[in-house]
């Protein structure tokens, strides 16, 4: 099962902020057995958002968007999605009451722009955002799921954990994705690849090896996608044990081990 992640905002494209949302969403999806097919960023333009969502829906089962749900005129994601799914905007009273209470507690005027935060496409399922004024939105069309989340990282994280992932697990039959990393030191990437070539060529076809070089170390990650997790984990352990016998002097450790440790 495949997913696409789409972050929206001119501030990302001009480098004003760093997109941490995509990394967090990708971790959630991978842990649930959903393969992230692509990560894309687009600006606050209706045509760009529409085109990106349509393309993502053509190639993925799940599309998750963040950003563009604020109360100001440059935040157009909600209106764009309403147009894309042929739906009108309606007021969700639960969201309206929540926004009013939240703003009054902070001494902020409940003006027209803030009231409009409670407007949502009629065809969506509203994902209640207890930590902000912009609700999440869940759409389904032709067996595909599109989820729109606020761009504020802690609000997005709350909704991914409490709303999106439980719904995805209930909606789809998911298998596991397994990643394991062995860390080497003392051999350059090309020398390491030459030394373990026979081991790499003999790997089972469902195991994928990635070389991840960094200053002083080369990480070797074995990955398996949409598999039965326990049996694959045992096979990865067996393969890494065999690798350690081939390069015993160059194995530093596993996962996040450091040279200092």
N, C-alpha and C positions, 0 to 999 in steps of 0.2 A: 504494500500500500504506500502511495506516494503523497507528499505534501509540498506545497510551495509557501514561502514566507515573503510577504510584501511589506516593506516599510515605506511610509508616506511622509514627505516633508522636505521642503527646499533646504531646511537647515542641515539635513543629512548630506544632501548633494553638494553643498558648498563647504562641507567640512566643519561647520560650526559646532556640531555635536557628534559624538561617536555613537554609532548604532550598537548598543548593547542588547536591545530587545531581541534581535534575530538570534544571537547566540543563546540566550535564555530559552527562547521558544524551541530552537533546534534541540537543545538538551532534553526538554520535556518530551518532544516527539520521539526522539531516538530511544529514550528510556521506555517508551510505550510500544516500541516496535514499528514506528512509522518512519519511513525513509524520506529525508528531506531532499527533494529533487532539485530545488533551486532557491536562492535568496536574491531578491531584487529590491532596489530602492527607486522610487519615482518622486517627482515633485508634486506640489499642490496644484495640479492641473487636471480638470475633469477628463480630458481625452486620454491623458497618460494613465490615470487610474483605471478607467474603463478598459482600455486596451490590455493593460497588465493583468487585470482580474480575469478577463476573457481568456487570455493566453494561458494563465495558470490553471483555470478550470478545464481547459482542453487536455492538459497533460497530467494533472494531479487529482487525487480524490478529495483532498483537503487543502483549502487556501486560508492562510491566516494573515490578516492585515493589522498593522498598528499605525496609529497616528491620524491626524486630521479630524478629530472628534471634538475639538474645543468649541467655545462659544463665538469666536470671532469670524469675520467674513472669509479669512484665508483658510479656514477649516471646512473643507467641502466633501469629505469622505462620505458622510451620512447621506447627503443629498444625491451624490453620485451613485451610491449603491441603491438608493430608492429608485432612481431612474433606470439603472441597469436591470433591476428585478421587476420593473413595471409596477411599483407600489407607491402609494401616497404616504406622506408623513402624518402620523397621528400622535396625540399626547398620551404618554403612559403615566397614569396618575401616581403610581408607586414611585417612579423616578422623580416626578414633579414634587411630591411631598418630601422626598429625601433631599433634593437640591435645596428646597426652601429652608428646611431645618439646618442643613449644613452651612448655608450662607448666613442665616440669621445668627447662628452660634458664633460666627466669625465677624459679625458686624458688617457684612457685605450686603449691598442693596440687591434685592431680588428683582432685577430689571428684565426687559424683554429678551436680551441675549441669554441670560441665565435660564429664563423660562423655556427657551427653545432647546435647551439641553434635554428636556423631557420628550421632544419630538423624535419618533423612531419610525422606520418603515413598517407599515402595517403587516407585511408578510414575514417579518423576522420574529425570532424568539429573543426576548430581552434578557441579557445577562446582567444581573444587578451588581453594580459597582459600589460597595460599601465605603470605599476609600476615596471617591471622587465624584464629580458631577456628570461625567460622561459614561453612560452604560455601554456594555459590550452588546454585540448583535450577532445572532446566529441565523444564517440563511441555509436553506436546502433547495437544490434544484437538480433534477435528473440524476439523483443519487450522489451528487457532489455537495460538500459542505463548505461554506464560506463563513469565516468568523472575523468580525471587525472589533478590534480592541483599542483602548486609549493608548497614546504613545508614552504617557508618564510611566517610567519603568516599574515602580512599586505597585501601581494600579494594574498594569498589565500582568505582573507576576501573580497578584492575588487572583485575578480572573482566570489565568491559565491553570492555576493550582486547584481552585475551588469550583470552577464552572466548566472550563473547556475540556480539560483532560478527562474528568469523570464522564462527560457527555460523549466524547470520542470513543472511550472504552466501551460505553454502553451501545453506541451506534454501530461500531464496526467490530468484526472478529479479527483481533490483532495477534500477530506472532511476535517473536522477539528479535531484537538486534543486539549483537554481542560485539563489544570492542575490548581488546586487551593490548597493552603496550609493554614491550620490553625495551629497556634503555641500554645502549652500548656507549662505550667511550674508548678512545685510543685508535680507532680506525676511521679514515675518511670514508665518506659515503660510497664512492666508487670502489674502494678497496674492500669495504664490507660487502657490497653487492657481489663482487667477484668471489669472495671467500665463501659465501652462503648460497651461491647460485644453485647447486644441486639440491639443497634443502628447499629452496624457494620453488624450484621447478616440480618438486614432488608433493607440494601442498595439495590437499583436496580442492577440487574446483570451487567449492562453496566458501572457501577461505580466501580473503583478499588481503594482500600484503601492501602496506604503504611505508615508504621511507620518509621520515620527518627529521631532517637535519637542523641542528641549532648549534651555537658556539660550544665546542667541546664535546658534544654528544650527538648521536644519531638514534632517534626513536624508531622502533619497528612495531607498527600496529597491525595486528590481525583482526579482521572484521568479518562478520557473517551477518547476512541480512535476511529477515523474515524466516527464522529457523526455530527449531525446538532448542531452547536455551541451554538446558542442563547438559545434554549430550554434546553440544557444540563446545561448551565451556571446557568439558573434559578433554575434547580433542585439541583445543588450543593449548591447554596445559601440557598435553603430550608433545605437541609440536615445539613449544618453547623449551621443554626439557631436552628434546633432541638438539635444538639449536645451542643450548648452553654447553652441550658436549662438544660441539663443533668450535665454538669461540669462547671457551671458559674464562680466558684472561680479559675479555673485553665486555663482559656483561656487568653493568652497573647496578641494575635493579629493575623494578617494575613500576608501571603507572606513573607516579609523581616523584619517584626517588630522585635525589639530587646528589651531585658530586660531594657536597659538604657532608651529607649524611653518610 
